[in-house]
């Protein structure tokens, strides 16, 4: 066990429902930061434990946007969570907040203490929403007053754009002034141009970080936004990097060793293997003296050494030829391929990323051929993802059925292993394939 050090970095992301299609993007965010503020995960209280399965290196605390006893109409809604690295050398305390729009943790590493509050605020609509907005700010103020020995980081989706003169904007501004907080939007290192888009035609900054005085004045390194084509939400994640050193407990990662998989090899792979192996065997020098020795009781050390070296050269040639031509096994955990992705989604993704990057290079125009192509390919990509998610069970059924019809037992059980590694797949799916129809 060793110790390492990284700067404290926090991301805030309104994911608009976390599901199997968005988990990989959330994982990519976690690889960039120490702490992630997540809003609108749409999970119930019973489903919150799924946050711990996104990345085993992160711990979590969260709240659902609704109670288990609530009668839902339409899709689930709301909720927020905080995920932090489990290897941080710090004492992290989860703070109980009696709200379904807030969650908070207190982090103490011995050198400094930080209060981190994640918020998902109501949008400005009617008087009841304004009252709720003010009530949530009151809860945040109470948290700050209960932790006066801490630096403060408040982040999340505030549903407020400081560039617009609205009632909630004025209320949030007064709250910041009264509690010694400053939006990082005002910092010279902030490069966030927008964090929310409506159909990639209207843009706003609704996601913010608010910092207490010392952090804002002395410790802000950067505050930027990620405009990624793979982001399936209408909010883009913002990232805050602070010059606060966080010590890590570094443990050796489990190393997966790949092996040659002859079951995956095609006839072309085998032909290549045979050709390369023949070439390598021809390069091996024959130990003529040892092979031609006819003494049944030969005790020559040189002959023994030559035979062993010859056998070792043959084995090495086999290994090298196989490694160069035959597919290898892969870690089941590392494999996150969605059934049908390559055929039905990847072409749309590649085209969307191309036009998205071109649109960014052109300065993100609102009109014109580039803007229209970006919107069209983005919509097609997102539609393809929704479609493949809807047809995932049918794709799996078809693969299993083909394995049974073609008597590919090894491939069949490989598919079963993939299914077992995905907790969301129901046992009934297998039973529907394996049980004969009446």
N, C-alpha and C positions, 0 to 999 in steps of 0.2 A: 504494500500500500504506500502511495506517494501523495504529495500535495502539489497542486497546480493552482494557477490564478487566472481569472478572466474578468473583464469589465462587466458590470451589471447592465443587461439589455432586456428591455420589456417590449413585447408586441401586443397590440390590441386589434382584434379581428371580429367583426360581426359576420358569422358564417352563414346565417339564415338557414339553420337546420344542419346538424352534422349527421352524415350518413356514410355508407360505404364508398360513395363516389367522391366525397370530400375529405376523407380521412388522410389520403396520401398528401393532399395539399397542406393540411394541418400539421402532418409530420414534417413536411419541409420547413414550415415556420418554426417548429420546435427545434430543428437543427440549427437555427440561426440565433436563438435567444436563450436567456436564462429563465424568463418568466413569460407566460402567455395569458393575456386577458381574452376570454372568449365570451361573446354575446350571442343571444338567440340560437342556442344549441337545440332548442325544442325538445329536450329530454324530460321525461317524468322523473319523479323522485326515485322510482325503482330502477330507472335506466341510467342514473348518474354514474354508477360504478363502471359503465362502459368507457368513461373518460380515462380510466386507469389502464385500459387496453390499447390506447392509441400509441403510446410509446412507453415501454417499460422503464425508461430512464427518468420519467417524470411522475411526480405526485400531484394530487389535485384536490380542490375543494370547490363545491358548486351548489347552486340552488336551481330548482325548477321554476318555470314561469307560472305553473299552475299546480294545484293540489291534486293528489290522487283521487280525491272525492269529487273533484269538479266534473261536471258534465260538459264534455268538449263538443263544440260544433265546428266542423271543418278540421283543419290540420292543427297539431299542437303549436304552441307559441312560446316566445320569450325564453327566459332563463339566462344565467351567466355563470362563469366558472373561472378559476385561476389555476393554471398548471405551472409547476416550478420544478427545476432540476433536483433530482433526489440526491445528487452528489455534492450539493452546495454545503460547505462547511459552515453551517449557520443553524441557529435554533429558530425553526419556523412554527408559529402558533396560528392556528385557524381561529378567527374571531367570529363569534356567532352574531349575525345581523338578522333582525326580525323583518326581513324584506325579501321579496322575490325578484327584486331588481338590483340587489347589491350583494357582493361577497368581498371578504377582506382577509388578509393575512398580515401578521407582524413578523418581520425578519430581523434577527439579531446575530451578527457575526463576531461580536466582541469589540469591534472597532466602531461600529455605528449601528443604529437601529432604523428600520424603514417600515412605514405603514403603507401597504399597497391595497388600494380599493378599486375594484372593478365595478362599473356601473352600466346599466342599460336603461336609459331614461325615456319616459313617455314623450311622444311627439306633441307638438302644439296643435290642439284641436278645439277643445271646449273648456269650460271652467273647471270641470272635474279633473281633466288632465293637468291643468295648471296647478290645482291643489295637490295632486299626486306628485308633480314635479317638485313643488316646494317641500312636500313631506320627505321626499328622498334626500333632498339637500340638507334638511334638518338632521336626518339620520347620519349623513356623512359628517356634518359638523360635530355631532355627538361622538363619533368615532375619533375624530381628530382631537377633541378635547380630552378624551379618555386615554390618549396616547401622545401626550405633549412632549415626551422625550424622543419622539421619532421624527425623522424626515418623512415627508408625505408625498406619495405618488397616487393621484387619482386619474384613472384612465377608462376609456370605453366609448360607447356610442351615446352621446348626449342628445342627439337629434336637435342640435343647435349649430347654426353656422354664424360665427362671430361677425361675418361680413354682412349679415342681414339684420335689420332693425326690427326685431320681433319682441314680444313680451318675454318669452323664455330666455332670449338672449340677454335682456336687461336683468332678469332675475339671476341668471348664472353669473353675469358680470359682477353684480353686487355681492353675491355669495363669495366669489374669489377675493374681492377687495376686503371683505369682513374677516376672512380666514387666512389671509396672507398667502394665497395661492395665485399662481400666474400661468396662463395657458402657454404651452411651449410653442404654439403658433406664432407668438410674438418674438421668439428667440431668433437671433441672427443665423443660427445653424439650421433652422427649420426649412426644409425644401418640399413640404407637403403642398401639392397644388390642388388635389381633391382626394377625398376618400370614399365618396359615394357617387354613383351615376344612375340616372334613370334612363334605361334603354340606350345608354351610351350617347345621350343627346343633351342631358342637363347634369351639371356637376356641382357638388357641394363638399364642404369639409364639415362632416357631422361627427367625426371621431377625433378625440382630443386626449392630450395628457395635461393635467394640472399639477404643478410642482410647488412645494414650499420654497421659501425664499433662498435658503442656502443652496439647495440643489439647482434651482433655476439659475442663480448667479454664477456658481462656481463649477458645476459638474455636468453640464449638458455638452456632450460631444456632437451628437447629431440627432435629428428627428426627420425621418423620411418615410415615404410610402412605396409599397410594392404594387405596380400595375402589371400583374401576371395574367397571361391568357388562360392559364390553367385554373385560375380562381373562378369558381362557379357562383360566387355571391355577387350581389350588387354593391357591396362594400369592399374596399381594398384595405389590407392590413397596414397599419402604421407602426413604425418601430422607433423606439427611444433608446439611445445608447448613452450611458452615463459613465463618467470617469470615477466610478466606485469599484474598487477591486473586490472580487468575490473569490475566496479560496475554495478549491474543489478537493474532494477526496477521490483520487484516481485509482480505479480498480482495473485489473487486466480484463479485457473483453474476451468473451468466449470465442474461440477461433473455429470456424467451420472449414474442414478440409474437404476439398472436392475430389471425387473419384471418377474414373472412367465409367461411363454408362453404356454398355454394349446394347442394352435394350432400346436406347434412343438412336442407335446407329442405323443409317439407311444403307442400301446396297451400294450406293455411290461412296459413302464413307468407308465401307469395308474394302471396296476396290482401291481407294486411295491408301488405306492402311497397308494392304498387301503390296502395292507398288513401292511405297516408302520403306517398308520393312525390307523388301528385297534389296533396295539400294543400300541400306545400312548394313545388312548382312554381308553384302559383297565387299564392304570396306573393312571387314574384320579380318585380320591376319590369322591364318590357320597355324596352330602349333604342330607343325609337321612331325618333328622329332617325337613329341609325346604321343601323337595319334598313331604313328607308325611303329611305336615300341611294342614288341611282341613278348616281352618278358612278363609273365603272369605274376611274378613276385617282385616287380619293379619297385624300388624304394627311392628312386631319384627324386630329390626335393625340387629340382628344376622342372621335371615333368609334372609333378603335382601342382606347382605354382602355375605352369602354363595352362593346364586343363581348367583350373579354377578361374583364371583370368579370361579364358575363352568363353566359359559358361556365363561369367558375369557380363561380358560384352554382348552376348546374345540377349540376355535379360534386359540390359540397358537399351538395346536396339528396339526391343518390343515395347518398352515403356515409352520411349521417345516417339516412336511411330504412332502409338495409340494417343498420346497426348496431343500430337499435331493434327490428327485426323478424326478422332472419335469424340462425340459430345461428352460432357461431364455432368455429374449430378449437381443439384442446386439445393440450397437450404430452403426447407419448406416455409420457414418464418420469413425469409427474405423475399419469397415469391409472393407478389401482390397483384398478379395479373388477373383481370376480370374476364370471365368467359366471353369470347366474341369481340374483345377489345381490338385486337389486331385487324380483324376483317371489317368491323362495323364502325369503329370510332377513330382509330389512328389516322386514317386519311383526312377526316374532317379536322382533327386536332392539328395536324401538320399545316393544313391550309389556313386555319385560324391563327396559329402562331405566326405564320409568314406575314399575313395582312396586319396583325396586331403590331408586330415589330416595325413594319413599314409605316403604319399609322403613327407610331411613337416617333420615328425618325423624321416624319414630316411635320412634327409639332402638334400632333393630335387635332387635326382640322375637324370642324363640326359638320361640314358639308363637302361634297365632291366625291369623285370616284373612289378614292382611297378610304374615306370615312364610310361610305356605303358598303364597300367590299368588306371592311373590317366588321361592321355590324352584321352583315349577312352571314359571313363565315363563322362568326362567334355564335350566332343564333343556331346555325346548323350543327356546330360542335356540341353545344349544350343540349340540343334536341336529340342528337345521337346518343349522348350519355343517358338521358332519361329513357330513351327507347330500349337501350341494351339492359338497363337496370330492370325495366319492366319484363324483358324477355329472358332474364338470366336463368330462371328455373327451367324454361323450355330448352335453352341451349345445353344446360347440364343434362337434362333428360335425354336429349338427342345424342350427346356424346356417350352416355352410358349405354343407351340402346344400341348404338353402332358397335361398341366394344363387345356386347353380348352376341350380336348377329355375326360379327366377323371373328368371334372366338379369340379376341385379344385379351387374354386373362390378365397379363401383366399391366397393360394399359388401363384395363378396367379398375384394378386395385389402386393404380396411381391416381385415377380420378376420384376414387373413394377417399384416399388420403387427403387430397386437396379439399374435398367437401368437409371432411372431419376437422380440418384446420380452420374452417370458417364457422364460427359459432352461430352465425345467423341462419345457416341452412337447417331446415327442419328435418327430423327423422322421417317424416311422412313422405318426403321427396324420394328417399331411397326405397321406401316400402312400395311406392307407386311403380317403381321400375322393377324391383325384384319379385314382387308377388304376381302370379299369373292372373290375367283378367278372366272374369267369368263370362 
